[in-house]
Amino acid sequence: MVADFKHWSLVLVLVLTSSFHSGRATGPQQNRTNITVYHVNQANYSVTPTNMNTADIRGDIYFAMTSRSLPVECGQPNMSATDKVDCSNSEINANGLAITKLILEVDGTFGPYEYCNVANGTYWCGCKFGKHGAIHCKPGEVRYLVGDRTIVGNKRRPGPPKNGSVDGRIHMWESNVRERLTGQGIPGHWYSTPAAGQCGVAGSNCTWRLVEPVKKVWKNCSDAAINSYVELTEPKCFNACAAATPSGKLNRTSSCYVGCFFDAVLGPHSDTVYNGTGGLSADELIALWDAPFAKDSDCINLL
């Protein structure tokens, strides 16, 4: 999911603002609001998230944390169709990934969340998600409202994985991440920003516009900063992983490392114990994930 390019000139901002005020097709003007979102994709794409998915900080952490289990998920000999979709996601596995923090102005009237992907260099959004990925919208089903999918705590307490199954471990990790981030009643959000709602485009219904790209960083720089912090919180576990490799160095795609990472963030036995104690709080996770976007961070601004 995240977005590209420098501050717009004052004239262009005024033109787009006027378009947003006068060209909307739905929702009262007083519902306009600014949201800060994040998006990850290859660095060569525009920061304007046309036909892309973005997320607020809690939603982005949930996406990023659940992606951390992919070395385990994708290492299974018999992957499900859903596993294969996850493991081929270019916003997770492609080279040259960057994360952009940006501010959008949106119509406060949200619509259904769309599943946006890139294919052959072009982003598009599907109205549904099947076992093989996003499904194209039907003719006449074009959507222009900003889509919102709310990420909340678990409705039911998940049981422990049966016989230590890989899918069971992954489900428990995802459940614990969701509970840690949103269990105190503050949800996360995933957004979709369709081309049909982009302000300043001919024929658009004008439900969203880019206000400002705040900072764009290499994902490997952000990951390195997060890894370094997390590894210091549980040195015994990570040192054991390093000692088990022929080189004596950490393999950050190993099952051992993935397990230590989730335990360090969520508390001991995070793949079998639901909503345990220990690890990092939601506030600590938010500060850690947002730190690379500070002006004085070690991650350079690509904008």
Secondary structure, DSSP 8 states (H G I E B T S, - for coil): ---------HHHHHHHHHHHHHS-SSS-GGG-EEEEEEEEEETTS-SS-TTEEEE-HHHHHHHHHHHTTHHHHTT-SS--HHHHHHHT-HHHHSSSEEEEEEEEEE-S--B---EEEEETTEEEEEEEEETTEEEE--TT----S-EEEEE---SS-----GGG-HHHHHHHHHHHHHHHHHTTS--EEEEEE-GGGBTTSTT----EEEEEEEEEEEHHHHHHHHHHHHHHH-HHHHHHHHHTSTTSS--TTSHHHHHHHHHHHH-TTTTTSTT-S-S--HHHHHHHHHGGGSTTSSS----
